[in-house]
């Protein structure tokens, strides 16, 4: 898998975390650098961990699904992308009733926003993609965008939060289509 595709997968996966970071910044009464760093660390770490877990799980049954793995990767990315787009229309980006600085809330948010990365890790396994470079890129991109998301959310959150998730969903759907078309055309 080429670097550009890996970068766009990282961008797409980071959009859930970025949207939550935007909402957190929007809900924060004052700009909190500590919150921004803490959220960025948790989101980046879990976005790196989950693809590894998905990749390891995929190694166990890769041979059994090798004949339709491209369809499975396409389907997973399509479903994740559609889910992200649907969720962009379902929530108020600046409403938060939780203490966003508490460890249980941060862990819950980090796991919830990285579940999609588990499925992408499974796709990486099915497509025989080495996992180290992609997870590092995914983690770094998520860290940076989450950090900036908290700061931007504090200034502009209500205006951009839903649009970020839509963009991420569209990116993942496009990558799924690319994987399917490359396989069907022998690329």
N, C-alpha and C positions, 0 to 999 in steps of 0.2 A: 504494500500500500504506500502510495507516495505521500510526501510531507504536506502537500496542500490539502489532500483529503483528510489526513490526520488532524491538521489544524482546524478544518471546518467541522469535523466531528467534535473536537474539543470545544469549539465555539458553540455548536448546537447543544452539547451536553451541559455546558456551563450556564445556559440561559435560565433554567429553573432556579439555580442557586443565585444567579444575578437578579432575577425577579424578586426572590425572597429578600435579598440584600437591599434592593431598591425599596421594597415595602418596609423593611426594618429602618432604613435611613429616613424614610418618609414619616414613620411613626415616632422616631426619636425626637425628643423636644430640643435637644442640643446636639451639635455635632460631636460624635464620640469616636475618636481615633482608636481607642481600645476596643470598642465594639466592632469597628471595621476590620481591625487586624484579627480579632478573635473569630469572627464569622468567616473571614477569608481563609484562615488556617483550617477550621473545621470543614468548610465546604471543599477546599482544595484537597485535603487529606482523604475525605470519603470519596471524592470523585476519582482519586487515584486507586483507592482500595477496591472499590466495587468492580471495575473492569477486570482486575486481577482475579477476583473471586469468580466472576462469570467466565473468564478465560479458562481457569482451572476446571470448572464444572464442564465446560464444553469439550475439554480434552477426553473426558470419560466416555462420551458417546459420539465422538466425531465420525468414526467409521460407519456407524449405523445410519447417519443422515447425510453422508457425503454427496449423494446423488441429488439432493434438493436443498443443500445448505445455502445457496445463493437466494433461493426463494424465502428461506427462513430469515436470513439476514435482512432482505428487503422488507418482509412482513414485520419484523421487530422494529426496524427503523420507521416504517410507515405508521405503525401503531403508536410508538413513542411520540413521533411528530404530531400526529392527530390529537393525542392526549394533551400535549403541551398547548396546542392551539385552542382546544376546547376549554382548558383550564384558564386561559387568558381572558375568556369571556365570563367566567363564573365567579370571580372574586373581586372584592374592593381592595386595590393594591395598598392603600394606606391604613387599613383597619387592622389593628393588632391588639389582642387582649392578653397576650402572654408577655412575661418578662423575658425579653429576647437575650438578656445577658446570662440567664441561668444555664448551668451545664445541661440539665435534662432537656430543656427546650432547644438549645443549640445542637445537641446530639440528635434529637428527633428531626429537626429541620435538615441537618446534614445527611442523615440516612434517607429521609423522604426525598430530598432533591437529587440523590445519587442512585436511586433504584434503577433509573433508566440506564445508567452507566453499567450496571450489572448485565443487562441485556446486550449492550454494545460489546462488552467483554466477551460474552458468549459468541457474538458475531465474529469478533476478532479470531477467536479460537477456530470457528468453522471455516474461516477464510485463510487460516494458517498465517496470521499476522503475528510477528514478534511483539510481545506485550510491553517491554520496558520503555521504549521511546514514546509510544502513544500515551501510556499512563502518566509519564512525566509531563508531556505536553498538556494533557487534559488537566492535570493538577495545577500546573503553573498558570494556564489560561483561566481556570476557575478561580484560583487565588486572586489574580490581578483583577478580573472582572467583578468578583464579589467585593473586594476592597473598594474599588471605584464605585460599585453599585450602592454601597452604604452611603458614601459621600454624595453621589449624584441624587440618590433617593431623598436625602435631607433637603436638597435644593429643588429637585424637579420630579420627585417620585410619582405623584398622581398623573403626570402627563405622559410618562414613558413606560411604566411597569408592564402593562398588558402587551404592549408592542414588542417588548424584548422576548417574551415567551412565544409570540407568534413567529418572530424571526427565527428563533431556535428550532421550532417545530418545522418550519419550511426548509431550513438547512438540513435537518435529519432526513426528511422525506426525499429531498434532492439527492442526498448521498445514497440512500437506499435504492433509488431509481438508477443511479450511476452504477452501483454494484451489480444490479440485475442486468442492465444493458451490456455491461462489459462481459459478463458471463455468457449471456445469450449470443453475443457476437464474437465470442472466442477471444476477447481482449484480455 
